[in-house]
Amino acid sequence: MHAKGTLEQVVQSAIQRGFTIYGLSEHMPRYRPDQLYPEESHLTTQDLERMYDQFLQEAVRLQQKYKDQICLLIGLETEYFGPESIEYVRNLRQPYRQTLFGPTDTSSSTTTATATATTLTTAGTVPPPITLPQVQYIVGSLHHIHGIPLDFSQELYLEALEKVGHGSWQVLFREYFDAQFQMLQGLQPEVVGHLDLVRIFFSAINGCHHHQGKDQNKSQEQHEQETARQNQNKLTPDLWELVRRNVDYVVGYGGLFELNSRAWKKGLADAYPQRDILEHILSKGGRITLSDDSHGPDDVGMFYNPNLKAYLEQMKIDQVYYLAPNDSEDIYTEHASQGAKVNESFQHVHVRSIPLASLKFYEN
């Protein structure tokens, strides 16, 4: 319900802004009424399933329509509420999965629930089953702890702190990283999404600020940025043990870690993951892919500007990794001439890399 525009407008924006490969990864449908967000009180879990199936139909239509202009990958972003979520995602990844919800009405399909539901309730008859496209990759993300969403609002975040963490942010973080590890083990996602999302409203927790004396050689702005970074990055040794375990597991099976620029829109000091975890990922040979976490056409390539390039250079990232379809090679000749190479394959995609120097960033 917080998305904007249509999926086709997102694709058109990606083409206009110079993307050659772009992943479309809608959130998987949640499957219990108590998993709905406050803004979804008028919806049912069947509505979410219907919208997700329509997303897949629309994504494959756009994949074909714009295949001469951009390579679109079709994926999903996970939710995790417990072990049952693993089986649910596996079922969504099954080939030749069918839907009874009918074809997408492309004249009015949007990313909003109300418009999508309307196109599906006016037919009056049950359409024949439609075979859905194969999901090519998943983004392994965690947004809830014990069913409470962490990133919807500061109020719900603090509710999770009290109900799950019993007032202790260390306990809340431990629950998050342990649940994340269960998700990683069960799904081995091709891309790991915002690995430290649990830090999103960290500054709202009383007593969690770790100020240091101001360096007189730093400007006030630099000092404030550094203080914010310290506040968001302070992890205890016990939590670091869990982070290292999760990172090492992903590195071991070859998953990519997204560098998610939406964190800047949320006011965090760095893109997800914050730089302390990013430094550890890089020290272990982890591979970074770029993500704008777009929720509409205006967000495509969000913050993909000289500041992002400077941050990548500061972190000594000289190669960026991305996914490409297993069944297509010829459209990557331009990237290959710039130094792109095949690294390894998952079931439906393989991993390629390209030098940072070959990427083009926006002026602002």
Summary of the structure (lengths in Angstrom):
residues: 364
radius of gyration: 20.6
end to end distance: 28.4
largest distance: 72.4
contacts: 1100
relative contact order: 0.12
helix: 43%
strand: 16%
